[in-house]
Every structure is written in C-alpha cells, then in structure tokens.
Amino acid sequence: MQIHSTQSHASFLASLTAPEREKLLRQYSNEQLNSLRWNWRFWARPGQLPPGTQGALEKRTDWVHWLPLAGRGWGKTKVGAQTVRSWDKPGEIINMVGPTASSVRSVMIEGESGLLSCYPPDRRPEYIPSLHQVKFPGGAVGFTFSADEPERLRGPQCTKYWADEPCAWRFLDDAWDNLMFGFRLGDDTRGICTTTPKPVKWLMDLIANPATVTTRHSSYENRANLAPAFFADIVRKYEGTRIGRQELMAEILTDIPGALWTRTLIDATRGNPTDVILEGLIRIVVAIDPAVTSKPESDETGIIVAALTRNWHVLILDDLSCRESPLGWAKVAIAAYRTRRADRIVCEVNNGGDLVEGNIRGVDPNVSVRSVRASRGKYIRAEPVAALYEQGRVHHIGAFGTLEDQMCGWTPQSGEKSPDRLDALVWAVTELLIDIDDAPMGISPASEFQISSI
C-alpha cells in the first residue's frame, strides 16, 4: 500500500479497511498515537508542507518566498500558521502581517485554523495583543502588524515573515515594501504569502522573482474536510465561471470579461516621461473624485493629472490619489496644479456639493476650478473614455499600477461602485476631449500619432 502523492497520512489511514487500519495502529504506543493530533506532517497533504522539507510535494530548497496560490477552503491559514510553527527556534524573529488588525487577531492568531490552534494546550505561544507580540515556546518571538498601517512596518526587522491575503491589502505596495526592508536578519531568511490570487502587479512581480517558489492548489484538494453544503451551494454555483476559476481554482485572470479596459490596451500606447515635450501640451488639468469622509476606512480621493496635446491626444501624467482629510487632498491637488502649471482643477461635487470647491478655494482662492456633477451613470460616462483608449488617443506616461488595476478590474455589470482613481481619470479625459464644443483656435485633431511626436 502506498500513499498517493497528494494524500495526507491521515486520509491514507482513513482510506484503509478496518482490519488494515487496526494492524497499522498496533505498531504504535498510545503516547505516539495521542501525539498525532498535533503532528502537522500527519495531517498535511504534501502540497501543504514547505518546499524542500520532508514529505513536501515541491522539492526545491533554495527559496526565500513561498507563495501557495490556493482557492477558498484549501487551508491557507492553517498552512501559514503551521509554517510559522516550524520556524519556532531560538533567535527567530517572525513578522506576521494581515489585511487588518482584527483579521490578524481573529484569523491568523486566535482563529479556528490560526497559530494558537496548532499547539497542544500546554505548549501554546503567549499572545500579548497589547504589545502586538507572540512569545513562542521554542524561543522564537513574533510580532503582528496590520497592512492598513504600513508605517508600523517601517523599521522592525525579522528573519521570517507570514503575509496573509496580501492581494486584499489596501496599501499593498507600501506595506510590502516596508516588510521587505526589514526582512534582512539571519542566514536563512524565509517567508510565506498565503493568498487567493488576483491580477495585481505585486503578485506578478513576486511570481517572477527567482527566489520565489509558487505552488498552485484548488479548493477541491480539501474537499474531505469541507462541509458538504460548501460544495452543494457555493462551489456548484461558481463552477466553470470566471470567478470560480479565480476563487476555487486559484487561477490568475488578468483580463476580466466586461471590463472596459485591458492591460494590453493600456500597454499598446504607453509612453515614457522622457517622451513628453512640454511645448506640445496645450491644456493640463487636475481631476479630483473626492472622498466623502476622512476616516481610516474611508475611500481614497482620486487625483489624476492629464494633458491634451496639439494633435488631440491625452496624456495621463500623474496619479496622486490619496487617503487624506479634505485639507490634505486639497493641498495635494493644488500642489500638482502649481507644479504642472495646470489650466484647471476639475472636481466632482455629487457628494460634497459646494463644500468641495470651497475646500479648494479655502487653500488657494486663485486657482481655476470647475465643478462637475454626474448626471449619468458610471458606465455611460466611462464608455466614451474607454473608446478613446481603443482609438489609441489616451496614453499613460509611465506606469500607474493601482490605477490600472482598477481600470482592468471594474466591470459595470458587477453593480460595484467604480473606484475613485478610475472616476478621476474619467473626469480628466472627459474635460480634455469630450466636454468641448470646438477645438481651440488653430488646432485640429490629428489622425496619426506617435509617442515621440508629443
């Protein structure tokens, strides 16, 4: 009898006949059998063990980052927690980062599959929430962080890390960069990212990193441990659909059906900042989609700087979107207005009314401001802008990762609110190329365009 390469020791034991199982178990003492409850290698499938360790499906040992891309219910949290447990040795400093402070505590540490559940009751780590600290029984020390507070990661060093659901981190780039700057202690740095994949640039870059081992796993691998209702109600509903391919099969789907933009479309006309000739720009605007509130959980304020060229093409110059107070985002927008020598600030006033324009003039009464009010749906306003991209008349000057993720990830059919950076971009392009009656005097649209001719 042999264990299948994707089968755990526990599932193999369960698959035996009763006489076969009893014969096998008689070889072990009661103490050994009792210890199996806390023996991860007994319960784990080979794909759930760290690469290069005994029994692991992936044999590579020279890795720094382990990226198990997995569908819902595969056991990502348990794998992350058990991997951290395997690092519990004197001298190890382990930074553990989750999407929010509450998810770190309720999922990564105290959750049903969290870190504390991996240990026997008399050997559990000491979790000190007030200090964001975990003291491990084997001598390691852990620290917990929320990706919502990336600045807290600036400075703390570590030998190991566990990043949970980074594709869902609100400040992904900032939190990840600060985590990596501190990931520099010891001679055997290792980290694990447990996540369901999404088509974000950060994920593509990590997969392309030679120091990363990426393993892929579907929800079906853990079917024996999931409630039948999960497969009857949830899996059946999404099986074969695009969202099912992402959330169940852990596929990375870069182009989303129904999205108005694709990455190929944006890349086709992308330019470099060095290509821009200022004398070739006839108008520059700063477009704002303001957040209604300024709480930590509030939406961002979208701030996009765009320019119109002499041959009637639009250049996206800056994405300065931020999560700031009204005073804070007004200062950002006005600084861009002055630095770029813009002609106008365009701001949506659906939610803030006259207060939005008043907020800007309160900082600088001399700026030119146009208030715009959305009288049509998001899709109706965005569609002609997307059409201009298809005509090759809108160009991103440089790369704007978060903005482009929003553009390629939002579908009008989803019913979700369109993202703030995307809304600001739509207002900018609309101001420059759509909401005009006639071309400026002496200027006519050109049918041909080359980036180098800007």
C-alpha positions as a printed Julia matrix, in Angstrom:
454×3 Matrix{Float64}:
   0.0    0.0     0.0
   1.28   3.42   -0.97
   0.23   6.93   -0.04
  -0.85   8.96   -3.08
   1.38  11.97   -3.8
  -1.46  14.38   -2.96
  -2.77  12.43    0.03
  -2.09  13.11    3.7
  -1.11  10.33    6.09
  -4.42  10.87    7.89
  -6.5   10.48    4.72
  -4.49   7.42    3.74
  -5.22   5.89    7.14
  -8.91   6.69    6.75
  -8.99   5.01    3.34
  -7.87   1.64    4.73
 -10.23  -1.12    5.68
 -10.87  -1.54    9.39
  -8.59  -4.64    9.7
  -5.79  -2.88    7.78
  -6.1    0.21    9.93
  -6.05  -1.73   13.21
  -3.0   -3.71   12.1
  -1.12  -0.5    11.29
  -2.1    1.3    14.51
  -0.98  -1.62   16.71
   2.6   -0.74   15.78
   2.4    2.5    17.81
   2.09   3.24   21.5
  -0.82   5.2    22.94
   1.53   8.1    23.6
   2.62   8.14   19.96
  -0.96   7.95   18.76
  -2.05  10.79   21.05
   0.76  12.96   19.73
  -0.57  12.65   16.18
  -3.24  15.24   16.9
  -0.55  17.93   16.94
   1.7   16.41   14.28
   1.21  18.55   11.16
   3.07  16.13    8.91
   0.45  13.51    9.72
  -2.49  15.75    8.75
  -0.96  17.82    5.96
  -1.16  16.97    2.31
   2.28  17.04    0.62
   1.4   20.31   -1.1
   0.81  21.94    2.29
   4.35  21.35    3.53
   7.09  23.95    2.97
   9.14  23.31   -0.19
  12.21  21.18    0.37
  11.07  19.73    3.69
  10.49  16.05    4.34
   7.38  14.81    2.56
   6.76  18.05    0.64
   5.49  17.87   -2.91
   7.79  20.71   -4.01
  11.46  19.68   -3.58
  13.27  22.96   -4.19
  15.24  24.16   -1.16
  16.86  27.42   -2.29
  13.8   29.6    -1.9
  13.17  32.78    0.07
   9.45  33.31   -0.59
   6.86  30.54   -0.68
   3.69  31.54   -2.49
   0.94  28.89   -2.22
  -1.77  30.26   -4.5
  -4.91  28.48   -3.35
  -8.67  28.5    -3.74
 -11.14  29.16   -0.95
 -11.19  26.47    1.71
  -7.87  24.88    0.69
  -6.35  25.52    4.11
  -4.2   28.6     3.5
  -4.47  29.91    7.06
  -3.58  26.55    8.57
  -0.61  26.23    6.22
   0.63  29.7     7.13
   0.24  29.06   10.85
   1.9   25.64   10.72
   4.78  27.01    8.64
   5.32  29.68   11.29
   5.24  26.94   13.94
   8.0   25.09   12.07
  10.19  28.22   12.42
   9.84  28.26   16.22
  13.52  28.24   17.23
  15.67  30.48   19.42
  16.76  33.62   17.63
  13.98  33.64   15.05
  12.02  36.9    14.72
   8.79  36.4    12.78
   6.72  39.29   11.45
   3.09  38.37   10.74
   1.01  40.74    8.58
  -2.69  40.55    7.76
  -5.15  42.81    5.91
  -6.46  44.46    9.1
  -5.71  44.39   12.82
  -8.9   42.46   13.52
  -8.13  39.82   10.88
  -4.63  39.33   12.28
  -6.08  38.53   15.68
  -9.28  36.71   14.71
  -7.87  34.72   11.78
  -4.08  34.43   11.94
  -3.63  34.09   15.7
  -6.84  33.11   17.51
  -8.87  31.72   14.6
 -10.01  28.13   14.18
  -7.02  27.5    11.91
  -4.79  30.16   13.45
  -1.46  29.93   15.15
  -2.73  29.05   18.65
  -4.73  26.11   17.29
  -1.53  24.44   16.05
  -0.13  23.77   19.54
  -1.15  21.47   22.4
  -2.89  23.48   25.16
   0.11  23.19   27.48
   2.58  24.38   24.82
   0.74  27.26   23.22
   2.55  30.53   22.46
   1.85  33.5    24.69
  -0.09  36.06   22.69
   0.08  39.62   24.03
  -2.33  41.71   21.92
  -1.48  45.0    23.65
   2.15  44.61   22.56
   1.3   43.01   19.19
   3.66  40.25   20.26
   3.78  36.45   20.3
   6.23  34.57   22.51
   6.77  31.06   21.16
   7.52  28.05   23.36
  10.57  27.15   21.27
  12.25  30.53   21.78
  11.13  32.47   18.69
   9.47  35.87   19.01
   6.7   37.07   16.7
   5.22  40.49   16.01
   1.84  41.2    14.43
   1.07  44.02   12.0
  -1.9   45.34   10.09
  -1.3   46.11    6.41
  -3.7   49.03    6.96
  -0.87  50.69    8.92
   2.16  50.26    6.63
   4.23  52.81    8.54
   4.31  50.47   11.57
   6.31  48.08    9.42
   8.94  50.69    8.8
  11.94  49.59   10.87
  11.05  46.26   12.55
  13.49  43.61   11.33
  12.82  39.9    11.03
  14.26  36.58    9.96
  10.91  35.16    8.8
   7.52  36.52    7.79
   3.96  35.39    7.17
   1.86  37.63    4.89
  -1.81  36.6     4.85
  -4.07  37.54    1.91
  -1.74  40.27    0.6
  -3.83  40.55   -2.59
  -6.52  42.04   -0.33
  -4.21  44.55    1.41
  -5.48  48.1     0.96
  -1.97  49.6     0.96
  -0.28  46.64   -0.66
   2.79  48.31   -2.16
   3.64  50.39    0.92
   3.08  47.55    3.39
   5.04  45.06    1.3
   7.97  47.41    0.69
   8.3   48.19    4.4
   8.06  44.49    5.29
  10.82  43.66    2.8
  13.11  46.43    4.02
  13.06  44.78    7.47
  13.4   41.23    6.12
  17.15  41.1     6.49
  18.21  39.22    9.61
  19.99  35.86    9.78
  21.4   33.49    7.18
  18.16  31.67    6.36
  15.52  34.27    5.56
  12.19  32.7     4.63
   8.66  33.94    4.17
   5.23  32.65    3.21
   2.42  34.52    1.43
  -0.95  32.79    1.77
  -3.41  34.26   -0.7
  -6.13  33.71   -3.23
  -4.74  35.26   -6.41
  -5.91  38.47   -8.02
  -4.47  40.09  -11.15
  -2.36  42.71   -9.38
   1.14  43.78  -10.36
   2.58  42.88   -6.95
   1.6   39.24   -7.42
   3.04  39.06  -10.94
   6.33  40.53   -9.69
   6.56  38.07   -6.8
   5.9   35.1    -9.07
   8.62  36.34  -11.45
  11.13  36.64   -8.59
  13.72  33.82   -8.93
  13.74  33.45   -5.14
  10.02  32.57   -5.1
   8.54  29.08   -5.17
   4.94  29.26   -6.38
   2.63  26.31   -5.82
  -0.96  26.17   -7.04
  -3.85  24.47   -5.3
  -7.61  24.25   -5.8
 -10.42  24.13   -3.27
 -11.16  20.56   -4.38
  -7.95  19.27   -2.76
  -9.5   19.83    0.67
 -12.97  18.52   -0.17
 -12.86  15.83    2.52
 -12.51  18.48    5.23
 -15.13  20.94    3.99
 -18.83  20.97    4.75
 -20.92  19.26    2.04
 -23.04  22.4     1.84
 -19.99  24.36    0.67
 -19.76  22.23   -2.45
 -23.5   21.86   -2.87
 -24.33  25.57   -2.6
 -21.17  27.59   -3.24
 -18.92  25.54   -5.48
 -21.72  24.36   -7.74
 -22.87  27.95   -8.23
 -19.46  29.18   -9.38
 -18.03  26.06  -11.0
 -16.84  26.83  -14.51
 -17.37  30.59  -14.14
 -14.6   33.15  -14.26
 -14.95  33.99  -10.56
 -14.88  30.26   -9.84
 -11.65  29.88  -11.74
 -10.11  32.58   -9.56
 -11.64  31.79   -6.17
 -11.77  27.97   -6.43
  -9.05  27.02   -8.9
  -6.65  29.84   -7.91
  -6.11  30.94  -11.48
  -4.72  34.42  -12.16
  -7.1   36.06  -14.6
  -5.56  39.22  -15.94
  -8.39  40.27  -18.23
 -11.86  40.37  -16.71
 -14.82  39.91  -19.07
 -16.95  43.02  -19.16
 -14.16  45.35  -18.05
 -13.89  48.43  -20.24
 -10.1   48.29  -20.29
  -7.48  45.55  -20.67
  -3.8   45.68  -19.84
  -2.94  45.03  -23.48
  -5.0   48.07  -24.48
  -3.23  50.31  -21.97
   0.25  48.95  -22.77
  -0.2   49.46  -26.51
   0.1   53.25  -26.27
   2.14  53.68  -23.1
   4.91  56.28  -23.16
   7.88  57.27  -21.02
   8.15  60.54  -19.07
  11.16  61.48  -21.18
   8.94  61.45  -24.28
   6.85  64.4   -23.11
   7.66  67.74  -24.69
   6.02  70.44  -22.6
   5.7   72.79  -25.57
   3.46  70.21  -27.21
   0.85  70.39  -24.44
  -1.99  72.85  -24.89
  -4.03  72.09  -21.74
  -3.35  70.41  -18.4
  -6.0   69.58  -15.82
  -6.05  68.09  -12.33
  -9.18  65.96  -11.86
 -10.49  65.07   -8.39
 -13.02  62.48   -7.24
 -13.21  63.41   -3.53
 -13.89  61.02   -0.68
 -16.95  61.87    1.4
 -15.24  61.23    4.74
 -11.64  61.17    6.0
 -11.73  58.2     8.34
  -9.02  55.46    8.12
 -11.52  53.15    6.41
 -12.76  55.84    4.0
 -12.42  55.67    0.24
  -9.46  57.29   -1.42
  -9.67  60.67   -3.08
  -8.83  60.1    -6.73
  -6.45  62.75   -8.12
  -5.31  62.43  -11.73
  -3.21  64.89  -13.76
  -3.74  64.77  -17.52
  -2.7   66.84  -20.53
  -4.01  67.49  -24.03
  -1.51  67.54  -26.92
  -1.65  69.66  -30.06
  -2.84  66.69  -32.09
  -5.66  65.93  -29.68
  -4.3   63.06  -27.66
  -4.5   62.85  -23.89
  -1.51  62.02  -21.69
  -2.01  60.68  -18.17
   0.88  62.31  -16.32
   0.33  61.62  -12.6
  -1.78  59.56  -10.24
  -1.66  61.44   -6.93
  -4.64  59.71   -5.33
  -4.51  59.61   -1.55
  -6.46  58.91    1.6
  -6.36  62.33    3.24
  -8.54  64.84    5.05
 -10.26  67.45    2.85
  -7.45  69.86    3.67
  -4.86  67.19    2.85
  -6.2   66.24   -0.58
  -6.8   69.88   -1.47
  -3.13  70.66   -0.79
  -2.05  67.68   -2.94
  -4.25  68.81   -5.83
  -3.19  72.45   -5.63
   0.5   71.49   -5.45
   0.03  69.49   -8.66
  -1.85  72.41  -10.22
   1.07  74.74   -9.49
   3.89  72.28  -10.29
   2.38  71.14  -13.58
   1.2   74.68  -14.45
  -2.28  73.29  -14.98
  -5.12  75.28  -16.5
  -7.89  73.99  -14.26
  -8.88  71.75  -11.38
 -11.94  69.66  -12.18
 -13.77  68.25   -9.16
 -16.86  66.09   -8.81
 -19.37  67.62   -6.4
 -22.11  64.97   -6.27
 -21.42  64.12   -2.65
 -19.87  67.27   -1.24
 -21.67  69.96   -3.23
 -20.32  73.48   -2.9
 -18.13  72.37    0.02
 -15.77  70.58   -2.38
 -14.99  73.69   -4.43
 -14.99  75.78   -1.27
 -12.43  73.45    0.28
 -10.06  74.04   -2.64
 -10.55  77.8    -2.68
 -10.0   77.86    1.05
  -6.44  76.72    0.45
  -5.81  78.84   -2.64
  -8.52  81.25   -3.86
  -6.66  81.95   -7.1
  -6.87  78.52   -8.73
  -9.23  77.9   -11.63
 -11.84  75.36  -10.54
 -14.67  73.71  -12.45
 -17.25  71.74  -10.5
 -18.82  68.83  -12.36
 -21.85  66.84  -11.35
 -22.51  63.29  -12.55
 -25.95  63.24  -14.14
 -25.35  59.96  -15.97
 -24.37  56.53  -14.73
 -20.76  55.49  -14.24
 -20.81  53.21  -17.28
 -22.25  55.86  -19.6
 -19.53  58.31  -18.57
 -16.7   55.77  -18.72
 -17.58  54.12  -22.03
 -16.56  57.01  -24.35
 -13.3   57.35  -22.43
 -12.58  53.65  -22.97
 -13.37  54.16  -26.66
 -10.66  56.82  -26.84
  -8.19  54.29  -25.46
  -9.24  51.86  -28.2
  -8.58  54.59  -30.76
  -5.07  54.99  -29.37
  -5.69  58.55  -28.22
  -5.01  58.19  -24.48
  -1.5   57.4   -23.24
  -0.18  56.56  -19.79
   3.16  58.29  -19.38
   4.81  55.78  -17.12
   3.13  53.01  -15.14
   0.3   53.59  -12.66
  -0.19  50.16  -11.1
  -3.11  50.79   -8.75
  -4.99  52.94  -11.26
  -4.54  50.32  -13.97
  -5.64  47.54  -11.62
  -8.84  49.49  -11.03
  -9.39  50.13  -14.73
  -8.94  46.47  -15.69
 -10.75  45.1   -12.65
 -14.0   47.09  -12.58
 -16.96  45.85  -14.57
 -20.11  47.94  -14.94
 -22.2   44.77  -14.68
 -20.9   43.99  -11.19
 -23.02  46.68   -9.57
 -19.98  47.74   -7.51
 -19.08  51.41   -7.08
 -16.47  52.39   -9.62
 -13.1   53.05   -7.97
 -12.02  56.59   -7.14
  -8.86  56.73   -9.27
 -10.85  55.46  -12.24
 -13.55  58.1   -11.68
 -10.94  60.88  -11.52
  -9.37  59.62  -14.76
 -12.76  59.64  -16.49
 -13.35  63.24  -15.39
  -9.88  64.28  -16.63
 -10.25  62.76  -20.1
 -13.84  64.0   -20.36
 -12.74  67.55  -19.57
  -9.98  67.47  -22.2
 -11.55  65.61  -25.09
 -15.28  65.07  -24.63
 -16.94  68.06  -22.93
 -15.82  70.53  -25.62
 -17.79  72.12  -28.41
 -14.96  73.1   -30.73
 -11.23  72.64  -30.93
  -9.11  75.52  -29.64
  -8.41  78.04  -32.37
  -5.75  76.9   -34.79
  -5.78  73.31  -33.55
  -7.29  70.34  -35.36
  -7.39  66.68  -34.38
  -4.71  64.5   -35.95
  -5.41  61.02  -37.2
  -1.86  59.78  -36.77
   0.1   59.85  -33.54
   3.5   58.72  -32.29
   4.65  58.98  -28.69
   7.9   60.58  -29.86
   5.91  63.37  -31.54
   4.36  64.64  -28.33
